[in-house]
Amino acid sequence: MTEPVPEAVATESESQPRTTRPALDVLDRDQDRLLYDGNPRREPPIQPLGDGFDNAFLALSWYQAAGVRTLGHVERVIEPPDMMPMSGLLEKLLTVDDDRQSVYVRRRLVEQLDDACDLAYRQFRERAGERVEDAEGETWSDVDPDEESNPLMRPAFRQLDSGQAAALIDLWSGFEDREALGRWVRKLSAPTNGEKPEGLLDDIVGSPPLLEVLLNQREQEAKVTRYRFAVAVVMPSFLTAARTLNGGERTDSSGATHGAWNS
């Protein structure tokens, strides 16, 4: 007589639900894009550090995006003065003269930034919401890190990232008049999370040469000075904002956000 085959008994580990943190998956993917893959859908697009940047503005945009996606810790490897023209580093980041030394420098930066990315990951770990999976790996709603539009899966960080990017685009172009400049400075409160330099507008209007280049939308030399201003004055506040923003509200696991964030 054939013995009945006993039904499989689930082990304790198989029967218990497994928890993961989808926001950490999104952060990890965002950091991969910074270093290796890029993100052409983001505006301005993120070119990967390993490949270099087509121009100085895209290098600056990458630095800003890296600030958000490393919670400001990119500064541990690349400080704002390193992004200045004639710093010795910026020219190695650009693809204009893509020699072997430039490729090597970028590769070493990618390797060094791994620790900064890990530090951001560990710091964000406690804020990352959990989801529950059963033994088959099924959840009530899955997350595709490639489709999630919010950095760190947090609308607050999306607002920070898009606000900072827009501020740099406006600065790069220059301003039509003093009112437009004043409005731009006023609007810096949000993308700096309230950390913009005190008395910034007074300092600008009190410096006729600086005021002139900020209002000069035509000459290339004025654009170079605006780039220096962005690196020296604006970027430190952006990095501080990335470190201090809590961003407690999060998207649900489908990536959907409250309607107010989509306006």
N, C-alpha and C positions, 0 to 999 in steps of 0.2 A: 504493500500500500504506500502510495507516495505521500510523503509528509507535506502538509500545507506550507507554502512559502510565507514566512512572517512578513507583515507589512514593515516598511522601513520606519525606523524610529528616528525622529528628528533629534539631533543633538541640541544641547542647551544653546550653543552659539548660533545654530541654524534657526532655532525657534524665536530667538529674541530679535526685535527690530534693531536695525543699525542706523546710527545718526551720522549725518554729514553736515557740513556747513557750505552751502552753495555760494555764499558771498566770498569765501576763500577761494573757491574754484574760479570765480570771476576775477578776483584780484590776481591770482596766479597767471591767468591768461593775459590780463592786461599787461603784466610785467614782461611776459614773453614777447608781446608785441613791441614793447619799448626796446628790447635788446636784440631780438632776432627777426620777427615777422613783419612788424609795421602794422598800421591800420589805415588803409586808404579811405575808409568810410568816415573817419572822423574829420572834422573841419576846424583848423587846417589838418591835413593828413599827417599821421605820425610815420616818419621814415625810421627804420630800425637803426639803432646806433652802430651795429656791426657793419652796415653797408655805407654809412656816412650820409651826409646831407647835401642836397643840391645847391643850397644857398644859405646865407647867414640867418634869414628869417625862419627857415625850416629848422635850423639848429636851435634857435631861440624857442620856437614852438615846442620842439622835442623836450627841451629843458623844463619848460613850464609843465608839460604833460607828465614828465617824470617826477616833478615835485608832488603832484597829486597822487600818482600811483605808487610812490614810495613813502608817502606821508612826510615828505620833506627831507628824507634821508639821502636823496641823491646828492645833497650838499656835502655829505661825508667823503664823497669821491671827487665830485666836480663842484667846486665853489663858484659863486657868481663871478669873481675876478677871472677865473679860468676861461669864461665865455667871452671875455673882452677881445676885440681885435688886437693883434700883435701880442697876445698873451703867450703864444707858442703852441697852445692847445687847439684853439679854434680852427686854425688853418689845417690841422690834422683831421678835424671832424668833417671838413668839406671835401666834396669829390672833385673839385676843380683841378687839384693836383694830387691825384690818387696814387701816390707812390707806395712802395713797400713799407716804408716807415709809418706812413699814415694808417695803413691797414693794420700794422702791428699795434700802434697806439690805440686804435679803436677796439681791437680784440682784447687788449689788456684792460681797458675801461669796462667792457662787457663783463669780464671775469671779476673785476673788483666790485662792480655794482651788484653782484650776486648776494653779497652779505647785506647790502643796504635793502635789497628786496626782501631778504629773509627777515630782517629786523622789522620792516613794515608788516610783513605777514604775521609775525609773532605778536606785535602790538595790536593788530586788528582782530586777532583770533578771539579775544574775549567778547568782542562786539558782534561777531558773526552769528546770525541766527541759524538754528538747526532745522533740518528736515529729517523725516523718519523714512527709512526704507525697510521693506520686508525682506525675507530670505531670497526672493527672486530679484531684488534690486529695484522693485517698483515703488514709486512714490505717488502722492496725490497730484503732484505737478512737477515735471522735470525742468531742469535749468540747462540751457545751452550757453556756455560762457562766450561763444562766438557771436551770439545774437543779443546778449544783454547790453543795453545801451548805457546803463549807469555804471561808472567806475565804482568798484567796491560794492556794487549792487545797492548803492545808496543815492537817492535823488539829490541829497545835499551835496554830494561830491560831484554829481553831474553838473549841478548849478555852479559849483566852484570852478570846475574845469572849463565849462563853456564861457563863464563870465571872464575868467582870466584870459582865455584864448581870444575872446572878442576885444578885450582891452588892449591886447598886444597888436591886434590887427588895426585898430583905430590909431594907436600910437605910431605904428609903422607908416601909416599913410599921412600923418600930420593933421592939423586942425585948420578949419576955415577961418576962425577968428577966436578972440579971447573967450567969448561966451561958450563956444563949442569945447574949448580946452577946459574951462571951468566946470562944465557939465561932466566931462570925462573924469576929472579929478574927483568930483563929487560922487560919481558912480563907482569909484574904486573901493568904497567901503565894503560892498558885498564880496567882490572877488578877493579881497584881502582879509575877509572875516573881521573887519574893524581894525586891522593892523597896519593901515597905510601910515606913512610917516607924518608926524604931527607938523602942521604948518606947511604942508607940501605946496599948496597953491600960492601962499605968500612967498615961499622961496623961489618959485618959478617966475612969478611976475616981478620979483625983486632982482632977477638976473636977466637983464636985457638980451645978452647973447643966447641964453638958453630959451627964453621966450621966443626969440626970432626963429630959431631952428624948429621949435615945436609948431610954429605957424607957417613954416616954409614947406609947401607940398610939392615943390618942383625939383629942387637941387638934390643931387645924389649925396653930396657932402652933409647936408642937413639930415638925411636919412641915417647916415653913419652915426651922427651925434645922437639921434633919437634911439638908435640901437644901444649905444653906450648908456644912455639914460635908463633904458629898460632894464639893462643888466645891473646897473649900480643902484638904482633907486626902487624900481618896481619889483624885480624878481625876489629880493630878500623878503619883502612883505608877502609875496605869493607863497614862498616856502614856509614862512611862519604860519600862514593861514592853513596850509595843508597839515601842519603839525598840530594845530589847535582845534580844527573843526571836529566836532564830535560825530555829527552825521548819524544820529541814532535811528531815524526813520529809514525804513528799507522797503524795497519793492517786494512783492510776493514772489513765489518761486516761478511764476510764469513770466516775470519781468515786467508785469503791468505796474503802472504808477498811478497815483491820484491825478485826476484831470488837470489840477492846477500846475503840475509840473510839465504838462505837455502843451501849454499855451505858448 
